[in-house]
Amino acid sequence: MSRVCELTGKKAMVGNNVSHAMNRTKRKFNANLVKKRFYIPEEDSWITLKVSTSALKTINKIGITAAIKDAKSKGFLK
């Protein structure tokens, strides 16, 4: 499975390693992802999602049901 957040759609970015001599080589900045289980009281079930840590902060702020609803409207979650 690819390293993409299932709620926000965050994925790896591409950039450069820059040495002291200013030599540049390509590198990848991966998203900070965590596999986490969430309880959804409306469905009385548990769901496992691979989410970024910034999405975890959003879930703590607005709740899991609102975050899932927002992700479905943006097309990140089925």
PyMOL CGO cylinders between C-alpha atoms (Angstrom):
from pymol import cmd
from pymol.cgo import CYLINDER

trace = [
    CYLINDER, 0.00, 0.00, 0.00, 1.28, 3.44, -0.86, 0.3, 1, 1, 1, 1, 1, 1,
    CYLINDER, 1.28, 3.44, -0.86, 2.30, 6.02, 1.73, 0.3, 1, 1, 1, 1, 1, 1,
    CYLINDER, 2.30, 6.02, 1.73, -0.75, 8.27, 1.39, 0.3, 1, 1, 1, 1, 1, 1,
    CYLINDER, -0.75, 8.27, 1.39, -2.95, 9.61, 4.19, 0.3, 1, 1, 1, 1, 1, 1,
    CYLINDER, -2.95, 9.61, 4.19, -6.46, 8.20, 3.80, 0.3, 1, 1, 1, 1, 1, 1,
    CYLINDER, -6.46, 8.20, 3.80, -8.16, 11.30, 5.25, 0.3, 1, 1, 1, 1, 1, 1,
    CYLINDER, -8.16, 11.30, 5.25, -6.18, 14.24, 3.87, 0.3, 1, 1, 1, 1, 1, 1,
    CYLINDER, -6.18, 14.24, 3.87, -4.51, 12.76, 0.77, 0.3, 1, 1, 1, 1, 1, 1,
    CYLINDER, -4.51, 12.76, 0.77, -1.04, 13.82, 1.90, 0.3, 1, 1, 1, 1, 1, 1,
    CYLINDER, -1.04, 13.82, 1.90, 1.75, 11.93, 0.15, 0.3, 1, 1, 1, 1, 1, 1,
    CYLINDER, 1.75, 11.93, 0.15, 5.50, 12.09, -0.42, 0.3, 1, 1, 1, 1, 1, 1,
    CYLINDER, 5.50, 12.09, -0.42, 7.08, 15.27, -1.78, 0.3, 1, 1, 1, 1, 1, 1,
    CYLINDER, 7.08, 15.27, -1.78, 10.27, 15.44, -3.86, 0.3, 1, 1, 1, 1, 1, 1,
    CYLINDER, 10.27, 15.44, -3.86, 13.16, 17.74, -3.07, 0.3, 1, 1, 1, 1, 1, 1,
    CYLINDER, 13.16, 17.74, -3.07, 16.93, 17.95, -2.97, 0.3, 1, 1, 1, 1, 1, 1,
    CYLINDER, 16.93, 17.95, -2.97, 19.67, 16.89, -0.58, 0.3, 1, 1, 1, 1, 1, 1,
    CYLINDER, 19.67, 16.89, -0.58, 22.06, 19.83, -0.56, 0.3, 1, 1, 1, 1, 1, 1,
    CYLINDER, 22.06, 19.83, -0.56, 25.64, 19.17, 0.53, 0.3, 1, 1, 1, 1, 1, 1,
    CYLINDER, 25.64, 19.17, 0.53, 28.05, 21.71, 1.97, 0.3, 1, 1, 1, 1, 1, 1,
    CYLINDER, 28.05, 21.71, 1.97, 29.51, 22.09, -1.53, 0.3, 1, 1, 1, 1, 1, 1,
    CYLINDER, 29.51, 22.09, -1.53, 25.96, 22.83, -2.80, 0.3, 1, 1, 1, 1, 1, 1,
    CYLINDER, 25.96, 22.83, -2.80, 25.77, 19.56, -4.76, 0.3, 1, 1, 1, 1, 1, 1,
    CYLINDER, 25.77, 19.56, -4.76, 22.13, 18.60, -5.20, 0.3, 1, 1, 1, 1, 1, 1,
    CYLINDER, 22.13, 18.60, -5.20, 20.74, 15.08, -5.36, 0.3, 1, 1, 1, 1, 1, 1,
    CYLINDER, 20.74, 15.08, -5.36, 17.08, 14.09, -5.40, 0.3, 1, 1, 1, 1, 1, 1,
    CYLINDER, 17.08, 14.09, -5.40, 15.42, 12.89, -2.21, 0.3, 1, 1, 1, 1, 1, 1,
    CYLINDER, 15.42, 12.89, -2.21, 11.92, 12.14, -0.98, 0.3, 1, 1, 1, 1, 1, 1,
    CYLINDER, 11.92, 12.14, -0.98, 10.08, 13.72, 1.96, 0.3, 1, 1, 1, 1, 1, 1,
    CYLINDER, 10.08, 13.72, 1.96, 7.63, 11.04, 3.15, 0.3, 1, 1, 1, 1, 1, 1,
    CYLINDER, 7.63, 11.04, 3.15, 4.43, 11.94, 4.96, 0.3, 1, 1, 1, 1, 1, 1,
    CYLINDER, 4.43, 11.94, 4.96, 4.42, 11.20, 8.71, 0.3, 1, 1, 1, 1, 1, 1,
    CYLINDER, 4.42, 11.20, 8.71, 1.88, 8.34, 8.69, 0.3, 1, 1, 1, 1, 1, 1,
    CYLINDER, 1.88, 8.34, 8.69, 0.52, 6.24, 11.54, 0.3, 1, 1, 1, 1, 1, 1,
    CYLINDER, 0.52, 6.24, 11.54, -1.77, 3.20, 11.44, 0.3, 1, 1, 1, 1, 1, 1,
    CYLINDER, -1.77, 3.20, 11.44, -4.59, 3.90, 13.91, 0.3, 1, 1, 1, 1, 1, 1,
    CYLINDER, -4.59, 3.90, 13.91, -7.89, 2.30, 14.94, 0.3, 1, 1, 1, 1, 1, 1,
    CYLINDER, -7.89, 2.30, 14.94, -10.90, 4.53, 15.49, 0.3, 1, 1, 1, 1, 1, 1,
    CYLINDER, -10.90, 4.53, 15.49, -14.26, 3.71, 17.05, 0.3, 1, 1, 1, 1, 1, 1,
    CYLINDER, -14.26, 3.71, 17.05, -17.29, 5.02, 15.17, 0.3, 1, 1, 1, 1, 1, 1,
    CYLINDER, -17.29, 5.02, 15.17, -20.24, 5.14, 17.60, 0.3, 1, 1, 1, 1, 1, 1,
    CYLINDER, -20.24, 5.14, 17.60, -22.89, 5.71, 14.88, 0.3, 1, 1, 1, 1, 1, 1,
    CYLINDER, -22.89, 5.71, 14.88, -21.99, 2.43, 13.17, 0.3, 1, 1, 1, 1, 1, 1,
    CYLINDER, -21.99, 2.43, 13.17, -20.91, 0.74, 16.45, 0.3, 1, 1, 1, 1, 1, 1,
    CYLINDER, -20.91, 0.74, 16.45, -17.72, -0.49, 14.77, 0.3, 1, 1, 1, 1, 1, 1,
    CYLINDER, -17.72, -0.49, 14.77, -13.96, -0.01, 14.66, 0.3, 1, 1, 1, 1, 1, 1,
    CYLINDER, -13.96, -0.01, 14.66, -12.13, 1.22, 11.56, 0.3, 1, 1, 1, 1, 1, 1,
    CYLINDER, -12.13, 1.22, 11.56, -8.39, 1.09, 10.85, 0.3, 1, 1, 1, 1, 1, 1,
    CYLINDER, -8.39, 1.09, 10.85, -6.96, 4.01, 8.90, 0.3, 1, 1, 1, 1, 1, 1,
    CYLINDER, -6.96, 4.01, 8.90, -3.48, 5.05, 7.81, 0.3, 1, 1, 1, 1, 1, 1,
    CYLINDER, -3.48, 5.05, 7.81, -3.49, 8.75, 8.68, 0.3, 1, 1, 1, 1, 1, 1,
    CYLINDER, -3.49, 8.75, 8.68, -0.93, 11.53, 8.94, 0.3, 1, 1, 1, 1, 1, 1,
    CYLINDER, -0.93, 11.53, 8.94, -0.19, 12.99, 12.34, 0.3, 1, 1, 1, 1, 1, 1,
    CYLINDER, -0.19, 12.99, 12.34, -1.70, 16.31, 11.25, 0.3, 1, 1, 1, 1, 1, 1,
    CYLINDER, -1.70, 16.31, 11.25, -4.91, 14.42, 10.43, 0.3, 1, 1, 1, 1, 1, 1,
    CYLINDER, -4.91, 14.42, 10.43, -4.83, 12.98, 13.97, 0.3, 1, 1, 1, 1, 1, 1,
    CYLINDER, -4.83, 12.98, 13.97, -4.82, 16.53, 15.34, 0.3, 1, 1, 1, 1, 1, 1,
    CYLINDER, -4.82, 16.53, 15.34, -7.79, 17.35, 13.10, 0.3, 1, 1, 1, 1, 1, 1,
    CYLINDER, -7.79, 17.35, 13.10, -9.65, 14.25, 14.32, 0.3, 1, 1, 1, 1, 1, 1,
    CYLINDER, -9.65, 14.25, 14.32, -9.03, 15.26, 17.93, 0.3, 1, 1, 1, 1, 1, 1,
    CYLINDER, -9.03, 15.26, 17.93, -10.40, 18.71, 17.15, 0.3, 1, 1, 1, 1, 1, 1,
    CYLINDER, -10.40, 18.71, 17.15, -13.51, 17.99, 15.03, 0.3, 1, 1, 1, 1, 1, 1,
    CYLINDER, -13.51, 17.99, 15.03, -14.15, 14.28, 15.69, 0.3, 1, 1, 1, 1, 1, 1,
    CYLINDER, -14.15, 14.28, 15.69, -13.79, 11.14, 13.59, 0.3, 1, 1, 1, 1, 1, 1,
    CYLINDER, -13.79, 11.14, 13.59, -17.26, 11.25, 12.02, 0.3, 1, 1, 1, 1, 1, 1,
    CYLINDER, -17.26, 11.25, 12.02, -16.81, 14.82, 10.77, 0.3, 1, 1, 1, 1, 1, 1,
    CYLINDER, -16.81, 14.82, 10.77, -13.32, 14.00, 9.47, 0.3, 1, 1, 1, 1, 1, 1,
    CYLINDER, -13.32, 14.00, 9.47, -14.59, 10.93, 7.59, 0.3, 1, 1, 1, 1, 1, 1,
    CYLINDER, -14.59, 10.93, 7.59, -17.50, 12.94, 6.16, 0.3, 1, 1, 1, 1, 1, 1,
    CYLINDER, -17.50, 12.94, 6.16, -15.08, 15.64, 4.97, 0.3, 1, 1, 1, 1, 1, 1,
    CYLINDER, -15.08, 15.64, 4.97, -12.71, 13.06, 3.43, 0.3, 1, 1, 1, 1, 1, 1,
    CYLINDER, -12.71, 13.06, 3.43, -15.59, 11.39, 1.56, 0.3, 1, 1, 1, 1, 1, 1,
    CYLINDER, -15.59, 11.39, 1.56, -16.73, 14.72, 0.15, 0.3, 1, 1, 1, 1, 1, 1,
    CYLINDER, -16.73, 14.72, 0.15, -13.20, 15.44, -1.08, 0.3, 1, 1, 1, 1, 1, 1,
    CYLINDER, -13.20, 15.44, -1.08, -12.90, 11.93, -2.58, 0.3, 1, 1, 1, 1, 1, 1,
    CYLINDER, -12.90, 11.93, -2.58, -10.05, 10.62, -0.42, 0.3, 1, 1, 1, 1, 1, 1,
    CYLINDER, -10.05, 10.62, -0.42, -12.15, 7.94, 1.30, 0.3, 1, 1, 1, 1, 1, 1,
    CYLINDER, -12.15, 7.94, 1.30, -14.72, 5.62, -0.26, 0.3, 1, 1, 1, 1, 1, 1,
]
cmd.load_cgo(trace, "trace")
